[in-house]
Amino acid sequence: MKFSVIIPVFNRPDELRELLHSLSNQIFTDFEVVVIEDGSLINSSDVISNFADLLQLQYLVQVNTGQGFARNNGMKIANGDFFVILDSDVILPNDYLQELAKAIDSRNLNAFGGPDAADKDFTALQKAMDFAMTSFWTTGGIRGKMKDPAKYQARGFNMGVSRKVFETTAGFVDPNQGEDIEWSIRIKKAGFKLELVKNAFVYHKRKNTLKSFAKQAFSFGRNRVNVSRFHPEAIKLVHWLPSAFLLFSLSIPIFFIGSKPLFHLSIAVFITWSVGVVLSSAVQNKSAKVGVLSWFTSVLQLWSYGLGLPLELLRKYVKG
């Protein structure tokens, strides 16, 4: 068997149903699906039953351990040669596994990370959140649009490893705090080839509100510091850019009081960035509404991440 698709799920049977439906429509068919019910109060047993005749399924029910350890448990019982790890809130294009198989074989990959995208049927807010997480104007494209695929750090919503990688590195070591980034770094340090596969993208059906989206971005900033506990080099200059953006935004009123030239310059820079965000998103999504919403999600994403990283770093040093 080529692939074992590993899916941890926690109280999200409806999301799992959509993901399994997209898996049942894959062109590439040499795979099994391993669903790990991670201590859910609302289980997915009925969903699993509905797909029993359409997919080769394993269903593991366990006490809650966190998604990282749930994924480990799924890989321990998987039968495939290569483990594909997905979050339950994604949907796959029907050529996803086909494109992935091509890339693994042609590029001799031991592990991979794939990008996310917004499907045409997503809401305007979902498309705006996707833009904020993937655009050059916000993340610099580090979540799937890098020029050098070898520099990519895989994200847990769409990544995978060979059986040998899992057996050598023992999988995730932290259940919920940047565990995917940490494992990516450790995989590369072990000498394995992990790269971005741009064509193996998923539709990431985020169901956040603006408030929960900001909270999620804040946790991403904190998680980067958590990863640095294992790998001190994990925090690079690029990860400080959201904090710089936050500091710059907060400085604009101060410039108005203290220096009119700096105030005018900062306003010009902020307007240029804002126009770039709105126009880029509007053109990409063919919607002015999404363009405007993308400004709000982009500011929220940068401010929240930019606050989470230094606060967690401060907390780390205070605790010693």
Stockholm file with secondary structure:
# STOCKHOLM 1.0

chainA/1-320         MKFSVIIPVFNRPDELRELLHSLSNQIFTDFEVVVIEDGSLINSSDVISNFADLLQLQYLVQVNTGQGFARNNGMKIANGDFFVILDSDVILPNDYLQELAKAIDSRNLNAFGGPDAADKDFTALQKAMDFAMTSFWTTGGIRGKMKDPAKYQARGFNMGVSRKVFETTAGFVDPNQGEDIEWSIRIKKAGFKLELVKNAFVYHKRKNTLKSFAKQAFSFGRNRVNVSRFHPEAIKLVHWLPSAFLLFSLSIPIFFIGSKPLFHLSIAVFITWSVGVVLSSAVQNKSAKVGVLSWFTSVLQLWSYGLGLPLELLRKYVKG
#=GR chainA/1-320 SS CCEEEEEEESSCHHHHHHHHHHHHTCSCCCEEEEEEEESCSSCCHHHHHHTTTTSCEEEEEECCCCHHHHHHHHHHHCCSSEEEEECTTEECCTTHHHHHHHHHHHHTCSEEECCEECCTTSCHHHHHHHHHHHCTTTTTTTTTCCSCGGGCCCBTTEEEEEHHHHHHHCSCSSSSSSHHHHHHHHHHHTTCCEEECTTSCEEECCCCCHHHHHHHHHHHHHHHHHHHHHCGGGCCGGGGHHHHHHHHHHHHHHHHHHCHHHHHHHHHHHHHHHHHHHHHHHHHHTCHHHHHHHHHHHHHHHHHHHHHHHHHHHHHHHCC
#=GC SS_cons         CCEEEEEEESSCHHHHHHHHHHHHTCSCCCEEEEEEEESCSSCCHHHHHHTTTTSCEEEEEECCCCHHHHHHHHHHHCCSSEEEEECTTEECCTTHHHHHHHHHHHHTCSEEECCEECCTTSCHHHHHHHHHHHCTTTTTTTTTCCSCGGGCCCBTTEEEEEHHHHHHHCSCSSSSSSHHHHHHHHHHHTTCCEEECTTSCEEECCCCCHHHHHHHHHHHHHHHHHHHHHCGGGCCGGGGHHHHHHHHHHHHHHHHHHCHHHHHHHHHHHHHHHHHHHHHHHHHHTCHHHHHHHHHHHHHHHHHHHHHHHHHHHHHHHCC
//
